[in-house]
Amino acid sequence: MSPSARGGPAPDSPAVETDYAIPERSGETLIVPPPERLPSLVKVHDPGAGGAVLGVPLRDFRRRTRERAAKLVGAPDADRPFVLMGHQPVFFHPGVWIKYFLLSKVCGINGAAGIHCVVDSDATGAISASVPTGRDGLGRATRTLVPLADDVPLESAAVPPPDAWAGFAAAVRGDLETLGMPDLLDRFAAFAAAEPAVRRSAATLAAYLDGLRRAYEARAGAPRYLDMNVSTLASTPEFEAFALHLLQDPRGLRDAYNGCLDDYRRAHRVRSAANPFPNLVEAGGRTETPFWILHGGRRMDLYASREGGRLVLGSAERPLATIPAGPGGVEMFAGSGVAVRPKALMLTLFTRLCLGDLFIHGVGGGRYDRVTDPLAQRLFTAGLAPYAVATATLHLPLGGERDPARERHTLERRLMDLRHNPDRHLAAAGEAERHLVDEKWRLIREVETMRPGRERRAATQRIRETNALLARTLAPEIARAEAQLAALNAQPPAEDVVEFRGYPFFLFDPNEVAALVPDLGRS
């Protein structure tokens, strides 16, 4: 690990100190730096003469990594700029999807190749989509395709069986049918149409989900970028050397990582110890690292300790493998029974330091990479390739002419009137009801002339009793109004349904999302 003085963000990372505000209105975008400035950033990055990875000068190591990646994705050569973006292949919202269209539009600028890092190494939990529904009033329903365990990464999970897809698709269609919005049904039908072909070609859940999204996205024009799984990238000798380099001194890595996190929290007045990530800790004589370890198809935090010339790798509970600490350890990874995967910050550190020339982030990535830049200075005395941030807000047209607040007020007033003025709602009163109505209004007139005291209190109580007796006749109508009000109150607030920005991308027209990204000039 190279010693370094504490450093700030790379001077050519114009997005670093921007306070990213998620757009509030539908159709608004955030692209930082502005789109017209992006072409000037698309150029091959030079990390400088400092820094090394396991003794290999950083410039040489970066060249090796780029050549490896070019072969993996089928890029013509490693001399062109590489623009990278990454995300988990899940049913994300269109604010994430806009990054894919931006990546396609960056491709070709200055000969750039776009690479989408499919984050199949992540353990996302259940693969679900939040879908609008008109059942029992306007609301949202969560429909699950795969109830994936929290420690199973997408690269280890199988393609869901046909009946799981059929059940998911039927549930989503059922929800959309209740809305009376044929456009949403048509979009989902177009998305689902690719499922049989994608199923035939996919070997993992990650490939299946990414294939579904890519096929639907192609309705706006074939994506111009290339795909590379993070699991594939992390299995290269270059990434394993990078990880092994940082693991040479687990406690030194922990101190540098925690120090940059602490600096970030102080600078940005962040009180939460979990923001943007928790500090690394010690457990069982081993040090937590910013990597995952994959063992037996399960993912867990990687803990490491240095014992002379060897590294002990494992979980917080037990060691799982021992490998040489030096360059020879790279060859030992394959036979160790464990696989190392990067956590979020390590993924962008590796790709911005050793591979890419521009990285496209969402808002979350743009914020946490404020930690990555100074960490690169501490660990490698090197500046990272610049990054951009892109997101958008899109709402489905669910509002219509409904005003839930007015409906609620109307129902509340109707219930009050049914209970306190039931005589106004009696369509056909019998003799008993007419006597009660006459008694009620006689008492009301008398109360108006009474002085405060026992007699007036007794009359007032009798008025309440006559109302209650008369209301019995209206019991079915009162029950219906109570049920309507309860259903309305059970619905999420309008901002949680109509203004919800988390609906899955497959409910949106890819052409409309693509149109949110302006055409970029050529530099």
TIZA-738738 format. One record per residue (C-alpha): x, y, z. Coordinates in steps of 0.1 Angstrom, whole numbers. Example, Ala and Ser with C-alpha at 12.3 -4.5 7.8 and 13.67 -1.06 7.14 Angstrom:
2
[[123; -45; 78]];
[[137; -11; 71]];
***
This chain:
523
[[0; 0; 0]];
[[15; 33; -10]];
[[18; 60; 17]];
[[3; 93; 8]];
[[-6; 127; 23]];
[[-43; 134; 26]];
[[-56; 146; -7]];
[[-88; 161; -21]];
[[-109; 152; -51]];
[[-93; 150; -85]];
[[-93; 184; -102]];
[[-110; 171; -133]];
[[-140; 156; -114]];
[[-164; 185; -118]];
[[-194; 167; -103]];
[[-177; 161; -69]];
[[-188; 191; -49]];
[[-223; 195; -63]];
[[-253; 191; -40]];
[[-273; 167; -60]];
[[-311; 175; -57]];
[[-334; 148; -70]];
[[-359; 164; -94]];
[[-393; 169; -79]];
[[-415; 173; -110]];
[[-422; 147; -136]];
[[-401; 150; -167]];
[[-372; 169; -150]];
[[-337; 156; -151]];
[[-304; 161; -133]];
[[-272; 157; -153]];
[[-240; 170; -137]];
[[-219; 184; -153]];
[[-243; 198; -179]];
[[-247; 176; -210]];
[[-228; 201; -232]];
[[-197; 197; -211]];
[[-197; 159; -211]];
[[-179; 155; -245]];
[[-149; 174; -231]];
[[-145; 148; -204]];
[[-145; 118; -228]];
[[-108; 113; -232]];
[[-82; 88; -220]];
[[-74; 94; -184]];
[[-37; 95; -172]];
[[-35; 85; -135]];
[[0; 101; -132]];
[[34; 86; -126]];
[[28; 78; -89]];
[[13; 47; -74]];
[[16; 10; -81]];
[[-3; -23; -77]];
[[17; -51; -62]];
[[48; -34; -75]];
[[35; -28; -110]];
[[35; 9; -119]];
[[-1; 22; -121]];
[[1; 32; -157]];
[[13; -2; -167]];
[[-13; -19; -145]];
[[-41; 3; -159]];
[[-30; -7; -195]];
[[-32; -44; -186]];
[[-67; -39; -171]];
[[-80; -21; -201]];
[[-67; -47; -225]];
[[-83; -74; -204]];
[[-116; -56; -204]];
[[-115; -49; -241]];
[[-112; -86; -247]];
[[-140; -95; -223]];
[[-165; -71; -238]];
[[-154; -73; -274]];
[[-142; -38; -278]];
[[-119; -32; -307]];
[[-89; -20; -287]];
[[-79; -5; -254]];
[[-67; 29; -268]];
[[-101; 45; -270]];
[[-118; 62; -240]];
[[-139; 39; -219]];
[[-171; 53; -204]];
[[-185; 32; -176]];
[[-217; 29; -157]];
[[-230; 2; -133]];
[[-261; -9; -116]];
[[-279; -40; -103]];
[[-302; -57; -128]];
[[-334; -52; -110]];
[[-368; -35; -117]];
[[-354; 0; -110]];
[[-372; 33; -117]];
[[-367; 54; -148]];
[[-344; 78; -128]];
[[-319; 50; -129]];
[[-328; 40; -165]];
[[-318; 74; -178]];
[[-281; 65; -171]];
[[-283; 37; -197]];
[[-296; 61; -224]];
[[-269; 87; -215]];
[[-243; 60; -218]];
[[-255; 50; -253]];
[[-254; 87; -263]];
[[-218; 91; -250]];
[[-207; 61; -271]];
[[-188; 72; -301]];
[[-177; 106; -288]];
[[-139; 107; -294]];
[[-142; 71; -303]];
[[-155; 61; -268]];
[[-167; 27; -260]];
[[-194; 24; -233]];
[[-193; -4; -208]];
[[-222; -12; -185]];
[[-210; -30; -154]];
[[-238; -54; -146]];
[[-236; -56; -108]];
[[-245; -92; -105]];
[[-223; -95; -74]];
[[-250; -77; -53]];
[[-274; -95; -31]];
[[-306; -75; -36]];
[[-331; -96; -17]];
[[-365; -103; -33]];
[[-368; -93; -69]];
[[-400; -72; -68]];
[[-418; -44; -85]];
[[-441; -18; -69]];
[[-471; -15; -92]];
[[-501; 9; -92]];
[[-534; -8; -86]];
[[-570; 2; -85]];
[[-581; -26; -62]];
[[-600; -11; -32]];
[[-591; 24; -44]];
[[-560; 38; -59]];
[[-529; 23; -43]];
[[-497; 4; -48]];
[[-490; -34; -47]];
[[-457; -52; -44]];
[[-454; -80; -69]];
[[-425; -105; -63]];
[[-409; -125; -91]];
[[-381; -142; -70]];
[[-381; -143; -32]];
[[-343; -142; -31]];
[[-325; -146; 2]];
[[-306; -116; 14]];
[[-272; -133; 12]];
[[-275; -148; -22]];
[[-260; -126; -50]];
[[-276; -124; -84]];
[[-247; -142; -100]];
[[-255; -173; -78]];
[[-292; -174; -83]];
[[-310; -194; -110]];
[[-334; -181; -137]];
[[-369; -182; -121]];
[[-390; -212; -133]];
[[-417; -205; -159]];
[[-445; -207; -134]];
[[-429; -180; -113]];
[[-427; -156; -142]];
[[-463; -165; -152]];
[[-476; -157; -117]];
[[-457; -124; -116]];
[[-469; -114; -150]];
[[-505; -123; -142]];
[[-504; -103; -110]];
[[-489; -72; -126]];
[[-515; -74; -155]];
[[-543; -78; -130]];
[[-532; -47; -111]];
[[-529; -27; -143]];
[[-563; -38; -156]];
[[-580; -22; -126]];
[[-566; 12; -136]];
[[-583; 15; -170]];
[[-551; 27; -186]];
[[-544; 6; -217]];
[[-510; 23; -223]];
[[-496; 7; -192]];
[[-509; -27; -202]];
[[-494; -23; -237]];
[[-460; -13; -222]];
[[-459; -43; -199]];
[[-470; -66; -228]];
[[-441; -53; -248]];
[[-417; -59; -219]];
[[-430; -94; -213]];
[[-429; -103; -250]];
[[-391; -109; -248]];
[[-393; -132; -218]];
[[-392; -166; -237]];
[[-362; -156; -258]];
[[-343; -142; -228]];
[[-351; -173; -207]];
[[-335; -195; -234]];
[[-302; -176; -234]];
[[-298; -167; -197]];
[[-277; -188; -174]];
[[-282; -168; -142]];
[[-309; -146; -126]];
[[-287; -116; -133]];
[[-284; -124; -170]];
[[-322; -130; -172]];
[[-331; -97; -156]];
[[-305; -77; -176]];
[[-317; -94; -208]];
[[-353; -84; -201]];
[[-344; -48; -195]];
[[-320; -46; -225]];
[[-346; -61; -249]];
[[-373; -36; -238]];
[[-348; -7; -239]];
[[-340; -16; -275]];
[[-375; -4; -285]];
[[-358; 31; -284]];
[[-329; 19; -305]];
[[-303; -8; -300]];
[[-281; 0; -270]];
[[-247; 11; -281]];
[[-228; 1; -250]];
[[-213; -33; -241]];
[[-221; -54; -210]];
[[-196; -68; -185]];
[[-206; -86; -153]];
[[-189; -74; -121]];
[[-184; -111; -112]];
[[-164; -115; -145]];
[[-144; -84; -139]];
[[-137; -94; -103]];
[[-125; -128; -114]];
[[-97; -113; -136]];
[[-61; -115; -124]];
[[-60; -77; -125]];
[[-89; -72; -101]];
[[-76; -100; -78]];
[[-42; -82; -78]];
[[-59; -49; -69]];
[[-77; -66; -40]];
[[-46; -84; -29]];
[[-26; -52; -30]];
[[-51; -35; -6]];
[[-53; -65; 16]];
[[-16; -65; 23]];
[[-22; -45; 54]];
[[-58; -50; 64]];
[[-56; -26; 94]];
[[-39; 1; 73]];
[[-67; -2; 47]];
[[-93; 0; 75]];
[[-77; 31; 89]];
[[-75; 49; 55]];
[[-111; 39; 47]];
[[-125; 50; 81]];
[[-104; 82; 80]];
[[-119; 93; 47]];
[[-154; 84; 59]];
[[-149; 104; 91]];
[[-135; 134; 71]];
[[-166; 132; 48]];
[[-190; 132; 77]];
[[-173; 162; 94]];
[[-171; 182; 61]];
[[-208; 176; 53]];
[[-221; 176; 89]];
[[-234; 141; 86]];
[[-244; 127; 120]];
[[-253; 91; 109]];
[[-225; 67; 114]];
[[-239; 46; 86]];
[[-238; 74; 60]];
[[-226; 69; 33]];
[[-212; 36; 46]];
[[-205; 23; 81]];
[[-168; 23; 93]];
[[-149; -10; 91]];
[[-145; -29; 124]];
[[-125; -57; 140]];
[[-139; -92; 148]];
[[-124; -125; 158]];
[[-88; -112; 154]];
[[-96; -102; 118]];
[[-103; -68; 102]];
[[-133; -61; 81]];
[[-125; -50; 46]];
[[-145; -31; 19]];
[[-149; -63; -1]];
[[-174; -92; -1]];
[[-164; -128; -1]];
[[-184; -154; -20]];
[[-184; -189; -6]];
[[-207; -217; -14]];
[[-230; -194; -34]];
[[-235; -171; -4]];
[[-221; -136; 1]];
[[-207; -122; 33]];
[[-184; -94; 45]];
[[-147; -102; 39]];
[[-125; -102; 70]];
[[-87; -105; 67]];
[[-57; -108; 88]];
[[-20; -107; 80]];
[[1; -135; 95]];
[[37; -131; 83]];
[[38; -138; 46]];
[[2; -150; 44]];
[[-33; -136; 44]];
[[-62; -153; 62]];
[[-95; -146; 45]];
[[-129; -153; 60]];
[[-161; -141; 75]];
[[-166; -125; 109]];
[[-172; -159; 123]];
[[-144; -181; 108]];
[[-115; -182; 84]];
[[-122; -197; 50]];
[[-89; -196; 31]];
[[-52; -188; 35]];
[[-32; -174; 6]];
[[3; -159; 1]];
[[3; -121; 7]];
[[25; -112; -22]];
[[19; -114; -60]];
[[18; -152; -58]];
[[-15; -150; -39]];
[[-32; -140; -72]];
[[-28; -174; -86]];
[[-40; -189; -53]];
[[-74; -172; -55]];
[[-88; -196; -80]];
[[-81; -227; -59]];
[[-90; -212; -25]];
[[-128; -219; -27]];
[[-136; -182; -21]];
[[-141; -153; -45]];
[[-136; -117; -37]];
[[-161; -91; -49]];
[[-160; -53; -45]];
[[-184; -34; -24]];
[[-197; -2; -40]];
[[-168; 21; -32]];
[[-142; -4; -42]];
[[-159; -10; -75]];
[[-158; 26; -85]];
[[-123; 30; -70]];
[[-111; 1; -92]];
[[-129; 12; -124]];
[[-120; 49; -121]];
[[-84; 41; -112]];
[[-76; 11; -133]];
[[-101; 9; -162]];
[[-124; 38; -172]];
[[-120; 74; -183]];
[[-155; 86; -172]];
[[-180; 70; -149]];
[[-217; 78; -149]];
[[-232; 77; -115]];
[[-267; 81; -100]];
[[-272; 105; -71]];
[[-261; 79; -45]];
[[-229; 71; -63]];
[[-221; 107; -69]];
[[-224; 114; -32]];
[[-203; 84; -19]];
[[-176; 90; -45]];
[[-168; 121; -25]];
[[-151; 96; -3]];
[[-135; 76; -31]];
[[-114; 105; -45]];
[[-95; 112; -12]];
[[-92; 75; -5]];
[[-74; 71; -39]];
[[-50; 98; -29]];
[[-43; 80; 4]];
[[-38; 46; -11]];
[[-23; 53; -45]];
[[-12; 90; -46]];
[[-32; 90; -79]];
[[-61; 110; -93]];
[[-92; 91; -105]];
[[-110; 95; -138]];
[[-138; 120; -136]];
[[-175; 111; -131]];
[[-209; 125; -140]];
[[-242; 122; -122]];
[[-275; 116; -139]];
[[-311; 110; -127]];
[[-346; 119; -135]];
[[-381; 119; -121]];
[[-410; 105; -140]];
[[-446; 100; -127]];
[[-473; 78; -142]];
[[-505; 97; -152]];
[[-525; 83; -123]];
[[-540; 114; -108]];
[[-570; 118; -132]];
[[-597; 141; -118]];
[[-598; 125; -83]];
[[-593; 146; -52]];
[[-589; 122; -22]];
[[-588; 150; 3]];
[[-622; 164; -9]];
[[-636; 129; -10]];
[[-625; 123; 26]];
[[-640; 156; 37]];
[[-673; 149; 20]];
[[-676; 114; 36]];
[[-668; 127; 70]];
[[-695; 154; 67]];
[[-720; 129; 55]];
[[-713; 105; 84]];
[[-717; 134; 109]];
[[-750; 144; 93]];
[[-763; 108; 92]];
[[-756; 105; 129]];
[[-767; 139; 142]];
[[-794; 147; 117]];
[[-808; 113; 107]];
[[-843; 128; 101]];
[[-830; 145; 70]];
[[-822; 112; 54]];
[[-853; 92; 62]];
[[-868; 84; 28]];
[[-900; 69; 43]];
[[-906; 73; 80]];
[[-931; 51; 99]];
[[-953; 63; 127]];
[[-927; 56; 154]];
[[-900; 75; 135]];
[[-925; 105; 129]];
[[-931; 106; 167]];
[[-894; 107; 174]];
[[-888; 134; 148]];
[[-917; 155; 163]];
[[-903; 150; 198]];
[[-867; 159; 187]];
[[-878; 193; 172]];
[[-901; 201; 200]];
[[-872; 196; 224]];
[[-849; 217; 202]];
[[-873; 246; 204]];
[[-877; 242; 241]];
[[-839; 240; 248]];
[[-835; 274; 230]];
[[-857; 290; 257]];
[[-843; 271; 288]];
[[-818; 285; 312]];
[[-787; 263; 319]];
[[-794; 237; 344]];
[[-807; 202; 351]];
[[-838; 205; 329]];
[[-818; 217; 299]];
[[-792; 190; 303]];
[[-820; 163; 304]];
[[-836; 178; 272]];
[[-803; 178; 254]];
[[-796; 142; 264]];
[[-830; 132; 251]];
[[-823; 149; 217]];
[[-792; 127; 215]];
[[-812; 96; 223]];
[[-838; 104; 196]];
[[-810; 109; 171]];
[[-795; 75; 180]];
[[-829; 58; 177]];
[[-836; 74; 143]];
[[-801; 65; 131]];
[[-808; 28; 136]];
[[-830; 30; 106]];
[[-800; 43; 86]];
[[-776; 17; 99]];
[[-769; 1; 64]];
[[-762; 35; 49]];
[[-740; 46; 78]];
[[-721; 13; 75]];
[[-715; 19; 38]];
[[-702; 54; 44]];
[[-679; 42; 72]];
[[-665; 15; 50]];
[[-659; 40; 22]];
[[-641; 63; 46]];
[[-620; 35; 60]];
[[-610; 24; 25]];
[[-601; 60; 16]];
[[-581; 64; 49]];
[[-562; 31; 42]];
[[-549; 44; 9]];
[[-514; 58; 9]];
[[-511; 96; 6]];
[[-513; 109; -30]];
[[-475; 115; -30]];
[[-470; 78; -23]];
[[-491; 67; -53]];
[[-496; 95; -78]];
[[-463; 112; -73]];
[[-443; 80; -65]];
[[-411; 80; -86]];
[[-402; 44; -79]];
[[-425; 26; -103]];
[[-405; 1; -125]];
[[-390; 10; -158]];
[[-412; -14; -177]];
[[-443; 8; -171]];
[[-426; 37; -190]];
[[-421; 41; -227]];
[[-384; 38; -235]];
[[-386; 64; -262]];
[[-399; 89; -237]];
[[-371; 82; -213]];
[[-345; 83; -240]];
[[-358; 117; -251]];
[[-350; 131; -217]];
[[-313; 129; -226]];
[[-303; 156; -251]];
[[-281; 148; -280]];
[[-245; 153; -272]];
[[-221; 172; -295]];
[[-189; 157; -307]];
[[-157; 170; -292]];
***
